[in-house]
Amino acid sequence: MGSSPIEEKMEPTHRLNLVGYFCPVPVSELKNAITALGHGSIVELICDDPETLHDIPMLIGRGRSELISVKEEAGEIRFLIEVIK
């Protein structure tokens, strides 16, 4: 499965590797990053807690960011998020 054209144009400006951490750590760290970063920043969050598949979209739905993509591979989950405010 290839990347979408939108995703191919968006290179992460920041990466959070939280493999091995469980909620609420990935949600908290992403929230802190979104708050600290400026409009147009692209955050790549890599984690392995399956709860994040529910929790991260809930956080994104609160309006300061947009979920670009979610990919699962080899037990890791990769979120690509754009800060919009």
Stockholm file with secondary structure:
# STOCKHOLM 1.0

chainA/1-85         MGSSPIEEKMEPTHRLNLVGYFCPVPVSELKNAITALGHGSIVELICDDPETLHDIPMLIGRGRSELISVKEEAGEIRFLIEVIK
#=GR chainA/1-85 SS CCCCHHHHHCCCSEEEECTTCCTTHHHHHHHHHHHHSCTTCEEEEEECCTTHHHHHHHHHTTTTEEEEEEEEETTEEEEEEEECC
#=GC SS_cons        CCCCHHHHHCCCSEEEECTTCCTTHHHHHHHHHHHHSCTTCEEEEEECCTTHHHHHHHHHTTTTEEEEEEEEETTEEEEEEEECC
//
